Amino acid sequence: MSKVTTDESVERMLADHEGEWIAFRVTGRDEYGQPARGELLVHSPSSAEAYEAIGSPGEICVLHSGDLVPKGHGFVFAL
């Protein structure tokens, strides 16, 4: 797990940490209200570590920057 604090675009954070979970404090939104900028708090291959790092107040977003479903696999939603 690596802790950092920068203000950058969500696209940049996802590109810089491919295949990892990132947790960031939202600092800006796009025209649709989606997080567009943030202060990166932590990046880690472990989702548990990313969620543990969000103990500080503020609006926090946790995303995964890679494919969650391995190539050649799929899943079905049943209602």
N, CA, C and O atoms as a CHARMM CRD file, in Angstrom:
* protein
*
  316
    1    1 MET  N      0.85000  -1.17100   0.00000 PROA 1      0.00000
    2    1 MET  CA     0.00000   0.00000   0.00000 PROA 1      0.00000
    3    1 MET  C      0.89200   1.22900   0.00000 PROA 1      0.00000
    4    1 MET  O      1.86000   1.30500   0.75600 PROA 1      0.00000
    5    2 SER  N      0.55900   2.19200  -0.85300 PROA 2      0.00000
    6    2 SER  CA     1.30100   3.44200  -0.90200 PROA 2      0.00000
    7    2 SER  C      0.35200   4.59400  -0.65300 PROA 2      0.00000
    8    2 SER  O     -0.70100   4.69200  -1.28200 PROA 2      0.00000
    9    3 LYS  N      0.72900   5.46800   0.26900 PROA 3      0.00000
   10    3 LYS  CA    -0.08400   6.63800   0.55700 PROA 3      0.00000
   11    3 LYS  C      0.53000   7.84800  -0.13000 PROA 3      0.00000
   12    3 LYS  O      1.74000   8.06500  -0.06300 PROA 3      0.00000
   13    4 VAL  N     -0.30300   8.62500  -0.78400 PROA 4      0.00000
   14    4 VAL  CA     0.12700   9.84200  -1.46200 PROA 4      0.00000
   15    4 VAL  C     -0.99900  10.86100  -1.36200 PROA 4      0.00000
   16    4 VAL  O     -2.15100  10.50300  -1.11600 PROA 4      0.00000
   17    5 THR  N     -0.66300  12.12600  -1.55400 PROA 5      0.00000
   18    5 THR  CA    -1.69700  13.15200  -1.59500 PROA 5      0.00000
   19    5 THR  C     -1.34700  14.11300  -2.71900 PROA 5      0.00000
   20    5 THR  O     -0.38600  14.87500  -2.61500 PROA 5      0.00000
   21    6 THR  N     -2.12000  14.08000  -3.78600 PROA 6      0.00000
   22    6 THR  CA    -1.95500  14.97800  -4.90700 PROA 6      0.00000
   23    6 THR  C     -3.34000  15.36400  -5.39700 PROA 6      0.00000
   24    6 THR  O     -4.31800  14.68100  -5.09200 PROA 6      0.00000
   25    7 ASP  N     -3.43400  16.43100  -6.13700 PROA 7      0.00000
   26    7 ASP  CA    -4.71300  16.81500  -6.74400 PROA 7      0.00000
   27    7 ASP  C     -4.55200  16.62900  -8.24800 PROA 7      0.00000
   28    7 ASP  O     -3.82200  17.37100  -8.90500 PROA 7      0.00000
   29    8 GLU  N     -5.24500  15.62900  -8.77900 PROA 8      0.00000
   30    8 GLU  CA    -5.12700  15.34200 -10.20600 PROA 8      0.00000
   31    8 GLU  C     -6.42800  14.75800 -10.73700 PROA 8      0.00000
   32    8 GLU  O     -7.35500  14.48000  -9.97600 PROA 8      0.00000
   33    9 SER  N     -6.48400  14.57700 -12.04100 PROA 9      0.00000
   34    9 SER  CA    -7.69800  14.03900 -12.65700 PROA 9      0.00000
   35    9 SER  C     -7.85900  12.56500 -12.31600 PROA 9      0.00000
   36    9 SER  O     -6.87800  11.85300 -12.10500 PROA 9      0.00000
   37   10 VAL  N     -9.10600  12.11900 -12.26400 PROA 10     0.00000
   38   10 VAL  CA    -9.39500  10.70600 -12.00300 PROA 10     0.00000
   39   10 VAL  C     -8.81000   9.85100 -13.11500 PROA 10     0.00000
   40   10 VAL  O     -8.27200   8.77800 -12.84400 PROA 10     0.00000
   41   11 GLU  N     -8.90500  10.30300 -14.36200 PROA 11     0.00000
   42   11 GLU  CA    -8.33400   9.55500 -15.48700 PROA 11     0.00000
   43   11 GLU  C     -6.83600   9.32300 -15.29400 PROA 11     0.00000
   44   11 GLU  O     -6.32900   8.23500 -15.57000 PROA 11     0.00000
   45   12 ARG  N     -6.13600  10.34700 -14.82300 PROA 12     0.00000
   46   12 ARG  CA    -4.68500  10.23900 -14.61100 PROA 12     0.00000
   47   12 ARG  C     -4.37800   9.23700 -13.49900 PROA 12     0.00000
   48   12 ARG  O     -3.47800   8.40700 -13.63000 PROA 12     0.00000
   49   13 MET  N     -5.14200   9.32500 -12.39500 PROA 13     0.00000
   50   13 MET  CA    -4.92500   8.40600 -11.27800 PROA 13     0.00000
   51   13 MET  C     -5.14400   6.96400 -11.71400 PROA 13     0.00000
   52   13 MET  O     -4.35900   6.08400 -11.36200 PROA 13     0.00000
   53   14 LEU  N     -6.21500   6.71300 -12.48500 PROA 14     0.00000
   54   14 LEU  CA    -6.50000   5.36100 -12.96000 PROA 14     0.00000
   55   14 LEU  C     -5.39000   4.86800 -13.88500 PROA 14     0.00000
   56   14 LEU  O     -4.97600   3.71200 -13.79300 PROA 14     0.00000
   57   15 ALA  N     -4.90800   5.72900 -14.76900 PROA 15     0.00000
   58   15 ALA  CA    -3.84600   5.34900 -15.70700 PROA 15     0.00000
   59   15 ALA  C     -2.52900   5.08300 -14.97700 PROA 15     0.00000
   60   15 ALA  O     -1.80000   4.15600 -15.33100 PROA 15     0.00000
   61   16 ASP  N     -2.22100   5.89300 -13.96200 PROA 16     0.00000
   62   16 ASP  CA    -0.95800   5.74600 -13.23900 PROA 16     0.00000
   63   16 ASP  C     -0.91600   4.50700 -12.34900 PROA 16     0.00000
   64   16 ASP  O      0.16500   4.03300 -11.99700 PROA 16     0.00000
   65   17 HSD  N     -2.08800   3.97900 -11.98200 PROA 17     0.00000
   66   17 HSD  CA    -2.14200   2.86400 -11.03800 PROA 17     0.00000
   67   17 HSD  C     -2.97300   1.71800 -11.60600 PROA 17     0.00000
   68   17 HSD  O     -3.85200   1.18200 -10.93100 PROA 17     0.00000
   69   18 GLU  N     -2.69200   1.35900 -12.82500 PROA 18     0.00000
   70   18 GLU  CA    -3.39600   0.28500 -13.54000 PROA 18     0.00000
   71   18 GLU  C     -3.39000  -1.00500 -12.72900 PROA 18     0.00000
   72   18 GLU  O     -2.34400  -1.43700 -12.24500 PROA 18     0.00000
   73   19 GLY  N     -4.56100  -1.61500 -12.58500 PROA 19     0.00000
   74   19 GLY  CA    -4.67600  -2.88500 -11.88500 PROA 19     0.00000
   75   19 GLY  C     -4.70900  -2.77300 -10.37300 PROA 19     0.00000
   76   19 GLY  O     -4.66200  -3.78700  -9.67700 PROA 19     0.00000
   77   20 GLU  N     -4.79200  -1.54600  -9.85100 PROA 20     0.00000
   78   20 GLU  CA    -4.82200  -1.34600  -8.41100 PROA 20     0.00000
   79   20 GLU  C     -6.12600  -0.66900  -7.98900 PROA 20     0.00000
   80   20 GLU  O     -6.86100  -0.11800  -8.80900 PROA 20     0.00000
   81   21 TRP  N     -6.38300  -0.72900  -6.69700 PROA 21     0.00000
   82   21 TRP  CA    -7.48300   0.02000  -6.10800 PROA 21     0.00000
   83   21 TRP  C     -6.94100   1.37800  -5.69600 PROA 21     0.00000
   84   21 TRP  O     -5.83800   1.47100  -5.15700 PROA 21     0.00000
   85   22 ILE  N     -7.71000   2.43200  -5.94500 PROA 22     0.00000
   86   22 ILE  CA    -7.30300   3.76100  -5.51700 PROA 22     0.00000
   87   22 ILE  C     -8.40700   4.34900  -4.64000 PROA 22     0.00000
   88   22 ILE  O     -9.59400   4.12800  -4.88200 PROA 22     0.00000
   89   23 ALA  N     -8.00300   5.09100  -3.63400 PROA 23     0.00000
   90   23 ALA  CA    -8.95000   5.82000  -2.78800 PROA 23     0.00000
   91   23 ALA  C     -8.54600   7.28400  -2.86500 PROA 23     0.00000
   92   23 ALA  O     -7.37900   7.62300  -2.66600 PROA 23     0.00000
   93   24 PHE  N     -9.51500   8.15600  -3.15400 PROA 24     0.00000
   94   24 PHE  CA    -9.19800   9.56900  -3.26600 PROA 24     0.00000
   95   24 PHE  C    -10.32100  10.43200  -2.72200 PROA 24     0.00000
   96   24 PHE  O    -11.49200  10.05500  -2.74500 PROA 24     0.00000
   97   25 ARG  N     -9.92800  11.61300  -2.22600 PROA 25     0.00000
   98   25 ARG  CA   -10.88200  12.61000  -1.76400 PROA 25     0.00000
   99   25 ARG  C    -11.31400  13.41600  -2.98600 PROA 25     0.00000
  100   25 ARG  O    -10.47100  13.97100  -3.69000 PROA 25     0.00000
  101   26 VAL  N    -12.59600  13.48300  -3.23800 PROA 26     0.00000
  102   26 VAL  CA   -13.13500  14.17600  -4.41400 PROA 26     0.00000
  103   26 VAL  C    -12.94300  15.68900  -4.24100 PROA 26     0.00000
  104   26 VAL  O    -13.35600  16.27100  -3.23900 PROA 26     0.00000
  105   27 THR  N    -12.30300  16.31200  -5.24900 PROA 27     0.00000
  106   27 THR  CA   -12.10600  17.76700  -5.23300 PROA 27     0.00000
  107   27 THR  C    -12.80600  18.46400  -6.38700 PROA 27     0.00000
  108   27 THR  O    -12.89900  19.69100  -6.39700 PROA 27     0.00000
  109   28 GLY  N    -13.30300  17.70600  -7.36100 PROA 28     0.00000
  110   28 GLY  CA   -13.99800  18.30000  -8.50100 PROA 28     0.00000
  111   28 GLY  C    -14.86400  17.28400  -9.21100 PROA 28     0.00000
  112   28 GLY  O    -14.56800  16.08900  -9.21500 PROA 28     0.00000
  113   29 ARG  N    -15.93700  17.77000  -9.81200 PROA 29     0.00000
  114   29 ARG  CA   -16.87800  16.90100 -10.53000 PROA 29     0.00000
  115   29 ARG  C    -17.04300  17.39100 -11.95800 PROA 29     0.00000
  116   29 ARG  O    -16.82900  18.56500 -12.25600 PROA 29     0.00000
  117   30 ASP  N    -17.43600  16.45200 -12.85400 PROA 30     0.00000
  118   30 ASP  CA   -17.68800  16.82400 -14.23800 PROA 30     0.00000
  119   30 ASP  C    -19.11700  17.34700 -14.38900 PROA 30     0.00000
  120   30 ASP  O    -19.84200  17.48600 -13.40400 PROA 30     0.00000
  121   31 GLU  N    -19.50700  17.63100 -15.61300 PROA 31     0.00000
  122   31 GLU  CA   -20.83100  18.20600 -15.87100 PROA 31     0.00000
  123   31 GLU  C    -21.97900  17.25800 -15.53400 PROA 31     0.00000
  124   31 GLU  O    -23.13200  17.68000 -15.45500 PROA 31     0.00000
  125   32 TYR  N    -21.66400  15.97300 -15.33400 PROA 32     0.00000
  126   32 TYR  CA   -22.68700  14.98300 -14.98400 PROA 32     0.00000
  127   32 TYR  C    -22.69900  14.67500 -13.48700 PROA 32     0.00000
  128   32 TYR  O    -23.47900  13.83900 -13.03300 PROA 32     0.00000
  129   33 GLY  N    -21.84900  15.33600 -12.73100 PROA 33     0.00000
  130   33 GLY  CA   -21.78000  15.12200 -11.29400 PROA 33     0.00000
  131   33 GLY  C    -20.87400  13.98400 -10.87000 PROA 33     0.00000
  132   33 GLY  O    -20.81900  13.65400  -9.68500 PROA 33     0.00000
  133   34 GLN  N    -20.16000  13.37400 -11.81200 PROA 34     0.00000
  134   34 GLN  CA   -19.24600  12.27200 -11.50300 PROA 34     0.00000
  135   34 GLN  C    -17.90500  12.83200 -11.02800 PROA 34     0.00000
  136   34 GLN  O    -17.49400  13.89700 -11.48700 PROA 34     0.00000
  137   35 PRO  N    -17.21200  12.13600 -10.11600 PROA 35     0.00000
  138   35 PRO  CA   -15.89000  12.59500  -9.68200 PROA 35     0.00000
  139   35 PRO  C    -14.95000  12.75000 -10.87800 PROA 35     0.00000
  140   35 PRO  O    -14.81400  11.83400 -11.68900 PROA 35     0.00000
  141   36 ALA  N    -14.30500  13.90900 -10.98300 PROA 36     0.00000
  142   36 ALA  CA   -13.39300  14.18700 -12.09200 PROA 36     0.00000
  143   36 ALA  C    -11.97800  14.50600 -11.61400 PROA 36     0.00000
  144   36 ALA  O    -11.01600  14.27600 -12.34700 PROA 36     0.00000
  145   37 ARG  N    -11.83900  15.03100 -10.40100 PROA 37     0.00000
  146   37 ARG  CA   -10.53900  15.37000  -9.82100 PROA 37     0.00000
  147   37 ARG  C    -10.52400  14.90800  -8.37400 PROA 37     0.00000
  148   37 ARG  O    -11.56700  14.77600  -7.73400 PROA 37     0.00000
  149   38 GLY  N     -9.32200  14.66600  -7.87500 PROA 38     0.00000
  150   38 GLY  CA    -9.24000  14.27000  -6.48700 PROA 38     0.00000
  151   38 GLY  C     -7.83300  14.28700  -5.94000 PROA 38     0.00000
  152   38 GLY  O     -6.85000  14.40400  -6.67200 PROA 38     0.00000
  153   39 GLU  N     -7.76900  14.16400  -4.62400 PROA 39     0.00000
  154   39 GLU  CA    -6.50100  14.02900  -3.92600 PROA 39     0.00000
  155   39 GLU  C     -6.32500  12.54600  -3.62600 PROA 39     0.00000
  156   39 GLU  O     -7.04800  11.98100  -2.80500 PROA 39     0.00000
  157   40 LEU  N     -5.37700  11.93200  -4.28500 PROA 40     0.00000
  158   40 LEU  CA    -5.12800  10.50700  -4.12300 PROA 40     0.00000
  159   40 LEU  C     -4.64000  10.24300  -2.70700 PROA 40     0.00000
  160   40 LEU  O     -3.63900  10.81200  -2.27100 PROA 40     0.00000
  161   41 LEU  N     -5.35300   9.37600  -1.98900 PROA 41     0.00000
  162   41 LEU  CA    -4.99300   9.04100  -0.61800 PROA 41     0.00000
  163   41 LEU  C     -4.14400   7.78000  -0.55000 PROA 41     0.00000
  164   41 LEU  O     -3.18500   7.70900   0.21900 PROA 41     0.00000
  165   42 VAL  N     -4.50100   6.77600  -1.36400 PROA 42     0.00000
  166   42 VAL  CA    -3.78800   5.50600  -1.32000 PROA 42     0.00000
  167   42 VAL  C     -4.03200   4.74700  -2.61600 PROA 42     0.00000
  168   42 VAL  O     -5.07200   4.90200  -3.25600 PROA 42     0.00000
  169   43 HSD  N     -3.05100   3.91700  -2.99500 PROA 43     0.00000
  170   43 HSD  CA    -3.25900   2.95300  -4.07100 PROA 43     0.00000
  171   43 HSD  C     -2.66100   1.63400  -3.62000 PROA 43     0.00000
  172   43 HSD  O     -1.60600   1.59500  -2.98700 PROA 43     0.00000
  173   44 SER  N     -3.35500   0.54800  -3.95800 PROA 44     0.00000
  174   44 SER  CA    -2.94400  -0.76300  -3.48100 PROA 44     0.00000
  175   44 SER  C     -3.58300  -1.84700  -4.33700 PROA 44     0.00000
  176   44 SER  O     -4.67500  -1.64100  -4.86800 PROA 44     0.00000
  177   45 PRO  N     -2.93100  -2.99600  -4.48300 PROA 45     0.00000
  178   45 PRO  CA    -3.57700  -4.11800  -5.14800 PROA 45     0.00000
  179   45 PRO  C     -4.69300  -4.71500  -4.28400 PROA 45     0.00000
  180   45 PRO  O     -5.51000  -5.49200  -4.77900 PROA 45     0.00000
  181   46 SER  N     -4.73100  -4.35700  -3.00100 PROA 46     0.00000
  182   46 SER  CA    -5.71500  -4.89600  -2.05800 PROA 46     0.00000
  183   46 SER  C     -6.86000  -3.90800  -1.83100 PROA 46     0.00000
  184   46 SER  O     -6.62900  -2.77000  -1.42100 PROA 46     0.00000
  185   47 SER  N     -8.09300  -4.34200  -2.09600 PROA 47     0.00000
  186   47 SER  CA    -9.24000  -3.47300  -1.83800 PROA 47     0.00000
  187   47 SER  C     -9.38600  -3.20600  -0.34600 PROA 47     0.00000
  188   47 SER  O     -9.80400  -2.11600   0.04300 PROA 47     0.00000
  189   48 ALA  N     -9.05100  -4.17600   0.49600 PROA 48     0.00000
  190   48 ALA  CA    -9.15300  -3.99200   1.95000 PROA 48     0.00000
  191   48 ALA  C     -8.25200  -2.85100   2.41800 PROA 48     0.00000
  192   48 ALA  O     -8.67100  -2.03100   3.23500 PROA 48     0.00000
  193   49 GLU  N     -7.02000  -2.79000   1.91000 PROA 49     0.00000
  194   49 GLU  CA    -6.11200  -1.71100   2.28700 PROA 49     0.00000
  195   49 GLU  C     -6.63100  -0.36400   1.81900 PROA 49     0.00000
  196   49 GLU  O     -6.50500   0.63200   2.53200 PROA 49     0.00000
  197   50 ALA  N     -7.21100  -0.32100   0.62800 PROA 50     0.00000
  198   50 ALA  CA    -7.75500   0.93700   0.12000 PROA 50     0.00000
  199   50 ALA  C     -8.90100   1.42600   1.00500 PROA 50     0.00000
  200   50 ALA  O     -8.97700   2.61000   1.33100 PROA 50     0.00000
  201   51 TYR  N     -9.79300   0.50700   1.39100 PROA 51     0.00000
  202   51 TYR  CA   -10.90900   0.89800   2.24900 PROA 51     0.00000
  203   51 TYR  C    -10.45500   1.28400   3.64800 PROA 51     0.00000
  204   51 TYR  O    -11.05200   2.16900   4.26200 PROA 51     0.00000
  205   52 GLU  N     -9.41700   0.64500   4.16600 PROA 52     0.00000
  206   52 GLU  CA    -8.89100   0.98700   5.48700 PROA 52     0.00000
  207   52 GLU  C     -8.32100   2.39700   5.52000 PROA 52     0.00000
  208   52 GLU  O     -8.32500   3.04200   6.56800 PROA 52     0.00000
  209   53 ALA  N     -7.83400   2.87800   4.39100 PROA 53     0.00000
  210   53 ALA  CA    -7.17700   4.17900   4.32600 PROA 53     0.00000
  211   53 ALA  C     -8.14600   5.35000   4.32400 PROA 53     0.00000
  212   53 ALA  O     -7.71100   6.49900   4.40800 PROA 53     0.00000
  213   54 ILE  N     -9.43300   5.09800   4.23200 PROA 54     0.00000
  214   54 ILE  CA   -10.38900   6.20100   4.09300 PROA 54     0.00000
  215   54 ILE  C    -10.97100   6.64200   5.43100 PROA 54     0.00000
  216   54 ILE  O    -12.15800   6.95600   5.51900 PROA 54     0.00000
  217   55 GLY  N    -10.15300   6.66600   6.45700 PROA 55     0.00000
  218   55 GLY  CA   -10.61100   7.07200   7.77500 PROA 55     0.00000
  219   55 GLY  C    -10.76500   8.57400   7.94100 PROA 55     0.00000
  220   55 GLY  O    -11.33800   9.00700   8.94000 PROA 55     0.00000
  221   56 SER  N    -10.28500   9.38500   7.01500 PROA 56     0.00000
  222   56 SER  CA   -10.37600  10.83300   7.16300 PROA 56     0.00000
  223   56 SER  C    -11.71500  11.35200   6.64300 PROA 56     0.00000
  224   56 SER  O    -12.32900  10.72400   5.78000 PROA 56     0.00000
  225   57 PRO  N    -12.17200  12.49700   7.16300 PROA 57     0.00000
  226   57 PRO  CA   -13.46300  13.03700   6.71900 PROA 57     0.00000
  227   57 PRO  C    -13.39900  13.57800   5.29500 PROA 57     0.00000
  228   57 PRO  O    -12.31800  13.85600   4.77500 PROA 57     0.00000
  229   58 GLY  N    -14.53100  13.72100   4.68700 PROA 58     0.00000
  230   58 GLY  CA   -14.62500  14.23400   3.33000 PROA 58     0.00000
  231   58 GLY  C    -15.27800  13.22000   2.42100 PROA 58     0.00000
  232   58 GLY  O    -15.55300  12.09100   2.82900 PROA 58     0.00000
  233   59 GLU  N    -15.52300  13.61600   1.21300 PROA 59     0.00000
  234   59 GLU  CA   -16.13700  12.72900   0.23200 PROA 59     0.00000
  235   59 GLU  C    -15.05100  11.88500  -0.40000 PROA 59     0.00000
  236   59 GLU  O    -14.17400  12.40900  -1.08600 PROA 59     0.00000
  237   60 ILE  N    -15.10100  10.57800  -0.17300 PROA 60     0.00000
  238   60 ILE  CA   -14.06700   9.66200  -0.63100 PROA 60     0.00000
  239   60 ILE  C    -14.64900   8.73700  -1.69800 PROA 60     0.00000
  240   60 ILE  O    -15.79500   8.30100  -1.59500 PROA 60     0.00000
  241   61 CYS  N    -13.85700   8.44700  -2.71000 PROA 61     0.00000
  242   61 CYS  CA   -14.25200   7.53800  -3.77600 PROA 61     0.00000
  243   61 CYS  C    -13.18800   6.44400  -3.85800 PROA 61     0.00000
  244   61 CYS  O    -11.99200   6.73000  -3.80200 PROA 61     0.00000
  245   62 VAL  N    -13.62700   5.19300  -3.98900 PROA 62     0.00000
  246   62 VAL  CA   -12.70500   4.06700  -4.15100 PROA 62     0.00000
  247   62 VAL  C    -13.04700   3.38200  -5.46600 PROA 62     0.00000
  248   62 VAL  O    -14.18800   2.96900  -5.67300 PROA 62     0.00000
  249   63 LEU  N    -12.05000   3.25900  -6.37100 PROA 63     0.00000
  250   63 LEU  CA   -12.23900   2.66500  -7.69000 PROA 63     0.00000
  251   63 LEU  C    -11.14800   1.64400  -7.95700 PROA 63     0.00000
  252   63 LEU  O    -10.07700   1.69500  -7.35100 PROA 63     0.00000
  253   64 HSD  N    -11.42400   0.71200  -8.87200 PROA 64     0.00000
  254   64 HSD  CA   -10.39800  -0.21200  -9.36000 PROA 64     0.00000
  255   64 HSD  C    -10.05700   0.20600 -10.78200 PROA 64     0.00000
  256   64 HSD  O    -10.94700   0.48900 -11.58400 PROA 64     0.00000
  257   65 SER  N     -8.75600   0.24400 -11.09500 PROA 65     0.00000
  258   65 SER  CA    -8.32900   0.77700 -12.38200 PROA 65     0.00000
  259   65 SER  C     -8.14400  -0.26400 -13.47200 PROA 65     0.00000
  260   65 SER  O     -7.72100   0.07400 -14.57800 PROA 65     0.00000
  261   66 GLY  N     -8.45000  -1.51200 -13.18800 PROA 66     0.00000
  262   66 GLY  CA    -8.25700  -2.54600 -14.20600 PROA 66     0.00000
  263   66 GLY  C     -9.50000  -3.37600 -14.41400 PROA 66     0.00000
  264   66 GLY  O    -10.58000  -3.03700 -13.93000 PROA 66     0.00000
  265   67 ASP  N     -9.33800  -4.47300 -15.14400 PROA 67     0.00000
  266   67 ASP  CA   -10.44100  -5.39500 -15.38500 PROA 67     0.00000
  267   67 ASP  C    -10.66200  -6.25300 -14.14600 PROA 67     0.00000
  268   67 ASP  O     -9.72200  -6.87000 -13.64500 PROA 67     0.00000
  269   68 LEU  N    -11.88200  -6.29700 -13.65300 PROA 68     0.00000
  270   68 LEU  CA   -12.19900  -7.12200 -12.49000 PROA 68     0.00000
  271   68 LEU  C    -12.52600  -8.55600 -12.88900 PROA 68     0.00000
  272   68 LEU  O    -12.42400  -9.46900 -12.07000 PROA 68     0.00000
  273   69 VAL  N    -12.91700  -8.75400 -14.13600 PROA 69     0.00000
  274   69 VAL  CA   -13.24200 -10.08700 -14.63500 PROA 69     0.00000
  275   69 VAL  C    -12.08600 -10.53300 -15.52700 PROA 69     0.00000
  276   69 VAL  O    -11.79400  -9.87100 -16.52300 PROA 69     0.00000
  277   70 PRO  N    -11.42200 -11.64400 -15.19200 PROA 70     0.00000
  278   70 PRO  CA   -10.29800 -12.11200 -16.00100 PROA 70     0.00000
  279   70 PRO  C    -10.72300 -12.39600 -17.44100 PROA 70     0.00000
  280   70 PRO  O    -11.86700 -12.77000 -17.70200 PROA 70     0.00000
  281   71 LYS  N     -9.79100 -12.21500 -18.36300 PROA 71     0.00000
  282   71 LYS  CA   -10.06200 -12.51100 -19.76900 PROA 71     0.00000
  283   71 LYS  C    -10.51100 -13.96100 -19.90500 PROA 71     0.00000
  284   71 LYS  O     -9.94600 -14.86100 -19.28300 PROA 71     0.00000
  285   72 GLY  N    -11.53300 -14.17300 -20.72500 PROA 72     0.00000
  286   72 GLY  CA   -12.05400 -15.51000 -20.93300 PROA 72     0.00000
  287   72 GLY  C    -13.13700 -15.90600 -19.94700 PROA 72     0.00000
  288   72 GLY  O    -13.71100 -16.98900 -20.06000 PROA 72     0.00000
  289   73 HSD  N    -13.42500 -15.04300 -18.98100 PROA 73     0.00000
  290   73 HSD  CA   -14.46800 -15.29800 -17.99800 PROA 73     0.00000
  291   73 HSD  C    -15.58600 -14.28900 -18.16300 PROA 73     0.00000
  292   73 HSD  O    -15.40900 -13.25800 -18.81200 PROA 73     0.00000
  293   74 GLY  N    -16.69700 -14.57300 -17.59700 PROA 74     0.00000
  294   74 GLY  CA   -17.82500 -13.65600 -17.62700 PROA 74     0.00000
  295   74 GLY  C    -18.70000 -13.88700 -16.42600 PROA 74     0.00000
  296   74 GLY  O    -18.42200 -14.75600 -15.59900 PROA 74     0.00000
  297   75 PHE  N    -19.75000 -13.11700 -16.32700 PROA 75     0.00000
  298   75 PHE  CA   -20.69900 -13.31500 -15.24800 PROA 75     0.00000
  299   75 PHE  C    -22.07700 -12.93500 -15.73000 PROA 75     0.00000
  300   75 PHE  O    -22.22700 -12.21800 -16.72000 PROA 75     0.00000
  301   76 VAL  N    -23.09000 -13.42100 -15.02200 PROA 76     0.00000
  302   76 VAL  CA   -24.48400 -13.22000 -15.40800 PROA 76     0.00000
  303   76 VAL  C    -25.20900 -12.57400 -14.24500 PROA 76     0.00000
  304   76 VAL  O    -25.01100 -12.95500 -13.09100 PROA 76     0.00000
  305   77 PHE  N    -26.04900 -11.59600 -14.54800 PROA 77     0.00000
  306   77 PHE  CA   -26.90500 -10.98700 -13.53900 PROA 77     0.00000
  307   77 PHE  C    -28.27800 -11.63500 -13.65500 PROA 77     0.00000
  308   77 PHE  O    -28.87900 -11.61400 -14.72800 PROA 77     0.00000
  309   78 ALA  N    -28.77400 -12.20000 -12.58700 PROA 78     0.00000
  310   78 ALA  CA   -30.09400 -12.81500 -12.58300 PROA 78     0.00000
  311   78 ALA  C    -30.97300 -12.06400 -11.59700 PROA 78     0.00000
  312   78 ALA  O    -30.57700 -11.80200 -10.46100 PROA 78     0.00000
  313   79 LEU  N    -32.16100 -11.72600 -12.04800 PROA 79     0.00000
  314   79 LEU  CA   -33.09500 -11.02800 -11.17200 PROA 79     0.00000
  315   79 LEU  C    -34.25100 -11.89600 -10.82300 PROA 79     0.00000
  316   79 LEU  O    -35.14400 -11.47100 -10.08900 PROA 79     0.00000
